[in-house]
């Protein structure tokens, strides 16, 4: 006892070992038990190791449930690479990729893409795919979108493709001034390190895109409503996070978890509550045949809703919220990558600046022109598209491609956009960045000279075709692309004309992937130096 009192706890442990060795006979049953346990572990481990080994090499077993699940979850972290590898192996044929919540059937031949495009909306639906991605019940104040696209009309296509595009000459001059001023203000707030202001470029661009879209879609008054603007910004992140969590939890848990998250995130409610009275007022004015001079998306969405069954204010606002998410997210990502590319390939700054200085005023009046900037953005989007998957169609009914490939109910049919856009068959030197790849060679020669234009034919950023799927394909190709291209030119223009720019650490990784998306790292910093 006396001895024990004098020893530390550590010494006690050591003492116990010594006693065990000395009194080996006494502790023999324990040692035997340990031996038996070790042998049992080894005996159990051998078949397990063999099983894992076989799973890795045996092709039949690879289709085993566990392996499929492993590949499905890996997709979350390495989606673009998995799609690329499968595309390389498929040799132009349809191929399958698994995600935790989906089976995707990718098609890349013109024939199969056409088959997707001509499938009825009751069989393959873009809207059902968007619904799964956005989870509107939780992210858009309980909006229960119909699975079938067109059930409540597709007037929004005319509202964006025709009316918003036609209105660009009215929007662009104001937008240029607003973006220039706001850029200066935001830049001013950034910290100065070693005499240079450092800006987290993605965050800055998202703020500017939110402002551009608010002005262009809802008019200047709403864009001055600070609470609305803060929520309009937060809404993008909230939607991404909430929708992702809901997609990944088991189906039975989704309403509970989704409901809890939806209650805690208020941005969607603020947007809804701000837009609702405005939409209601427009409906009331229409009823009084007092249309006023409003020319914005609220008005156009209302005017293009089905005549027989016009949308109420709530339905109009839900549509606007869906458009809002799609437009801000894709635009800000695409512009951020284009600005990164300007820093990585600074030889393009001078010719682009020259084109801007000569042609920006005309562009503002028409929304057209600036072919070199057009090509530069297109090349950036080709190599770093926000999405590696395009033309998503959720199967509402079983669908079979002409080669017999089956798309089961719940699966998605889609196209491997990034893999197609880096296919050497279509794009010479596919992995090289050629900023003027898509421009007319005679224009490049006239303005600068010395830059490669490796494509056989020039093309525009907004062109949709079988080899450039950034905007989707066929009859459902993005109707907002003309506005999107103009908005990107305004932002790029204001930056190129007014600032010199550099990435603080050009070698650092500047993107990360999640599912099939490629996203800019929010912490990537740049220095914008005002030009004198
Ligand atoms: C760089 C920016 C953008 C990109 C990359 C992009 C891309 C896409 C893609 C890939 C689709 C699906 C087409 C298909 O599946 O065939 C789509 C659809 C759509 N986009 Fe965009 N988009 C952008 C900006 C915008 C903007 C600014 C707006 C609104 C002004 C918009 C509104 C829409 C709408 C409403 C649809 C659904 C079309 C339908 O159901 O027919 N997008 N977009």
Boltz pocket constraint, residues with backbone or C-beta under 6 A from the ligand:
constraints:
  - pocket:
      binder: B
      contacts: [[A, 126], [A, 149], [A, 156], [A, 157], [A, 160], [A, 323], [A, 326], [A, 327], [A, 328], [A, 330], [A, 331], [A, 334], [A, 386], [A, 389], [A, 390], [A, 391], [A, 392], [A, 469], [A, 470], [A, 471], [A, 472], [A, 473], [A, 474], [A, 475], [A, 476], [A, 477], [A, 478], [A, 479], [A, 480], [A, 481], [A, 483], [A, 484]]
      max_distance: 6.0
